[in-house]
């Protein structure tokens, strides 16, 4: 184990329903360690936490790096939230992902499938070479990465002999909280905007959103078919007016609140604690 045991830096916890903010600057940041401290701070019980996101359009009100911000700040909050149970170290985030559904928009940068898969595998290989850690938790902030990552974890486990898992914070929250919106939450709607209001409010520009009714309830059926239907997979795009308005697929982001975002974060943090206990059973 580490010579300095994991610790909490705040008296508040997500389970109390109290706002959980990201860990203090550098608290569980792998990049802040000096080389000699790797052996002192990390062990075979340590967990590498890799946030992955994307660089893509998020409507007129959210920044291109929304998914990366959500992934890395959720990872920092998680490291603090589980510090009395798990030795989790947050490594630098991967700010690019698979975003062909948003490639129509200025600003979107999307990687190819081979390049992205090779990048994630190379990073996992390097972290397991450079540290004693043998557990890797990937925090995914972008839904478009999910399918490839689900397949890739099998390869990572076999190739690098690591315990690994991919966590999707938005999906974790959705599994515990009922979505009462007229339109399913997919992209840059109420849920994602609420997350950003809770995690990075200075990045949200709702004043840039057009002053017109949103969303169109008639989009629900097409969203269910193209995005959520499990019987067929479609190459849908966020500029399709049948499912999207201003690049948004979901409820009216002007209804988003920081309180709702914090509720989503709390639900995901609590669910993630159980996931980590399953990934790395405690030996004490």
C-alpha positions in Angstrom: 0.0 0.0 0.0 1.0 3.6 -0.2 3.1 5.1 2.6 0.6 7.9 3.0 -2.9 6.4 3.2 -5.8 7.7 1.1 -7.7 10.4 2.9 -10.7 12.7 2.5 -10.1 16.4 2.2 -13.6 17.5 2.9 -16.1 16.7 5.7 -18.9 16.5 3.1 -19.7 13.4 1.1 -22.0 12.7 -1.8 -24.0 10.3 0.3 -25.0 13.2 2.5 -26.6 14.9 -0.4 -24.1 17.8 0.1 -22.4 19.4 -2.9 -19.3 17.5 -3.8 -16.7 19.6 -5.5 -13.5 18.4 -7.3 -10.6 17.5 -5.2 -8.3 20.3 -4.2 -5.7 21.3 -6.7 -3.3 18.4 -7.3 -4.8 16.3 -4.4 -4.9 13.0 -6.3 -3.3 14.2 -9.6 -0.8 11.7 -11.0 0.9 14.5 -13.0 1.7 16.4 -9.8 3.8 13.6 -8.5 7.6 13.7 -8.8 9.2 10.6 -10.2 10.7 9.4 -6.9 7.2 9.7 -5.3 5.7 7.1 -7.6 7.2 4.2 -5.6 6.3 5.9 -2.3 2.8 6.9 -3.1 1.6 4.1 -5.4 1.3 0.3 -5.1 -0.3 -2.7 -6.8 -3.5 -1.7 -5.0 -3.5 1.8 -6.7 -6.0 2.6 -9.4 -5.2 4.6 -12.5 -8.2 6.8 -13.3 -8.2 7.9 -17.0 -10.8 10.6 -18.0 -11.7 10.6 -21.7 -13.8 13.1 -23.5 -14.2 14.8 -26.8 -13.9 18.0 -28.7 -17.2 18.6 -30.4 -20.1 21.0 -30.8 -22.5 21.2 -27.8 -25.0 23.7 -29.1 -24.6 27.5 -28.9 -24.3 27.5 -25.1 -21.7 24.8 -24.1 -18.0 24.7 -25.0 -16.4 22.2 -27.3 -14.6 20.5 -24.5 -17.7 19.9 -22.4 -17.3 16.1 -22.3 -13.7 16.3 -21.2 -14.5 18.8 -18.5 -17.3 16.6 -17.1 -15.0 13.5 -17.2 -12.0 15.0 -15.5 -13.9 16.9 -12.9 -16.0 13.9 -12.1 -12.8 11.9 -11.8 -11.4 14.4 -9.3 -14.6 14.3 -7.3 -14.6 10.5 -7.3 -11.0 10.3 -6.1 -12.0 12.4 -3.1 -15.3 10.6 -2.6 -13.7 7.1 -2.3 -10.4 8.2 -0.7 -11.0 6.2 2.5 -11.6 3.0 0.5 -9.5 3.2 -2.7 -6.1 4.7 -3.8 -7.2 6.4 -7.0 -4.9 8.6 -9.1 -6.3 10.8 -11.8 -4.0 10.9 -14.9 -4.2 13.6 -17.6 -7.4 13.4 -19.7 -7.7 12.4 -23.3 -9.5 15.4 -24.9 -10.3 13.8 -28.2 -12.7 11.1 -29.0 -15.0 9.6 -31.6 -17.4 12.3 -32.8 -18.5 11.6 -36.4 -22.1 12.5 -35.4 -20.9 16.1 -34.8 -18.4 16.4 -37.7 -20.8 18.7 -39.6 -20.1 21.4 -37.1 -17.2 23.9 -37.0 -14.8 23.1 -34.2 -15.5 19.4 -33.9 -12.4 17.2 -34.0 -13.0 13.4 -34.3 -10.4 10.6 -34.4 -10.6 7.5 -36.5 -11.5 4.2 -34.7 -8.0 2.6 -35.2 -6.3 5.8 -33.9 -8.5 6.1 -30.9 -8.3 2.5 -29.9 -4.5 2.5 -30.4 -4.2 5.6 -28.2 -6.2 4.2 -25.3 -4.3 0.9 -25.5 -1.0 2.6 -25.6 -1.8 4.8 -22.6 -2.9 1.8 -20.5 0.2 0.0 -21.5 2.4 2.9 -20.5 0.8 3.5 -17.2 1.1 -0.2 -16.3 4.7 -0.1 -17.3 5.5 3.1 -15.5 3.7 2.4 -12.2 3.0 -0.5 -9.9 -0.8 0.0 -10.5 -2.6 -3.0 -12.0 -6.1 -1.5 -12.1 -7.4 1.1 -14.7 -10.7 2.9 -14.4 -11.7 4.8 -17.5 -14.1 7.7 -16.9 -15.9 8.4 -20.2 -17.6 11.7 -20.7 -18.7 11.2 -24.3 -21.4 8.8 -25.4 -19.8 8.3 -28.8 -16.8 6.6 -27.2 -18.9 4.1 -25.4 -19.3 1.4 -28.0 -15.6 1.1 -28.8 -14.6 1.3 -25.1 -17.0 -1.5 -24.2 -15.2 -3.8 -26.7 -11.7 -2.5 -25.9 -11.8 -3.3 -22.1 -11.6 -7.0 -23.0 -8.5 -6.5 -25.0 -6.9 -4.3 -22.3 -7.5 -7.0 -19.8 -6.0 -9.7 -21.9 -3.0 -7.7 -23.3 -1.9 -5.8 -20.2 -3.2 -8.2 -17.4 -5.1 -5.3 -15.7 -8.4 -5.2 -13.9 -10.3 -2.6 -15.9 -13.7 -1.0 -16.3 -15.3 1.9 -18.1 -17.6 4.2 -16.2 -20.1 6.5 -18.0 -21.2 9.1 -15.3 -24.3 10.3 -17.2 -25.5 6.7 -17.7 -24.9 5.9 -14.1 -27.0 8.9 -13.0 -29.7 8.0 -15.6 -29.9 4.5 -14.1 -30.8 5.9 -10.7 -32.8 9.1 -11.5 -36.0 9.1 -13.6 -35.9 11.2 -16.7 -39.2 13.1 -16.7 -38.4 15.2 -19.8 -40.5 15.3 -22.9 -37.4 14.5 -25.0 -34.8 11.8 -24.1 -31.6 13.4 -22.9 -28.8 12.7 -25.4 -26.7 15.7 -26.1 -26.3 19.3 -24.7 -29.9 19.3 -23.2 -31.0 19.7 -19.6 -28.9 17.0 -18.1 -25.6 17.9 -19.7 -26.1 21.6 -19.2 -27.0 21.0 -15.5 -23.8 19.0 -15.1 -21.7 21.8 -16.5 -23.6 24.3 -14.2 -22.5 22.2 -11.3 -19.0 21.5 -12.3 -17.9 24.5 -14.5 -20.6 27.2 -14.4 -18.2 29.8 -15.9 -18.1 27.7 -19.1 -21.9 27.9 -19.7 -23.3 30.6 -21.9 -27.1 30.2 -21.9 -27.4 33.8 -23.0 -26.1 32.6 -26.4 -29.1 30.3 -26.8 -31.7 31.5 -29.3 -34.9 32.8 -27.8 -37.4 30.3 -29.3 -39.4 27.3 -28.2 -37.5 24.1 -27.6 -37.7 21.1 -27.9 -40.0 19.7 -30.5 -42.0 16.9 -28.8 -42.3 15.3 -32.2 -38.6 14.4 -32.1 -39.1 11.8 -29.4 -40.1 8.9 -31.6 -37.2 9.5 -34.1 -34.7 9.9 -31.2 -35.8 6.6 -29.7 -35.4 4.9 -33.1 -32.1 6.4 -34.3 -30.2 6.8 -31.0 -31.7 4.3 -28.5 -33.1 1.5 -30.6 -31.1 -1.7 -29.9 -32.3 -3.7 -32.8 -30.5 -1.5 -35.4 -27.6 0.9 -35.3 -27.8 4.1 -37.4 -25.2 6.7 -38.3 -27.3 9.6 -36.9 -26.1 13.2 -36.9 -26.8 16.0 -34.5 -27.7 18.4 -37.4 -30.7 16.3 -38.3 -33.8 18.4 -37.6 -35.8 15.2 -37.0 -33.9 14.7 -33.7 -32.0 17.9 -33.0 -32.5 21.7 -32.6 -29.4 23.9 -32.6 -27.2 20.8 -32.1 -29.2 19.9 -29.0 -30.8 16.5 -28.6 -32.7 16.6 -25.3 -34.7 18.9 -23.1 -34.5 22.7 -23.2 -31.1 23.6 -21.7 -32.5 26.9 -20.4 -34.3 24.7 -17.8 -31.0 23.3 -16.5 -29.9 24.1 -12.9 -26.8 23.5 -10.9 -28.9 21.8 -8.2 -30.0 19.2 -10.8 -26.5 18.8 -12.0 -25.3 18.1 -8.4 -28.0 15.6 -8.0 -26.8 13.8 -11.1 -23.2 13.9 -9.8 -24.2 12.6 -6.4 -26.1 9.6 -7.9 -23.2 8.8 -10.2 -20.6 9.0 -7.4 -22.6 6.7 -5.1 -23.0 4.2 -7.9 -19.3 4.4 -8.8 -18.3 3.5 -5.2 -20.0 0.1 -5.6 -18.3 -0.3 -9.0 -14.9 0.3 -7.5 -15.5 -2.1 -4.7 -16.3 -4.8 -7.3 -13.3 -3.8 -9.5 -10.8 -3.9 -6.6 -12.1 -5.8 -3.6 -10.7 -4.5 -0.3 -8.3 -6.9 1.5 -8.6 -5.4 5.0 
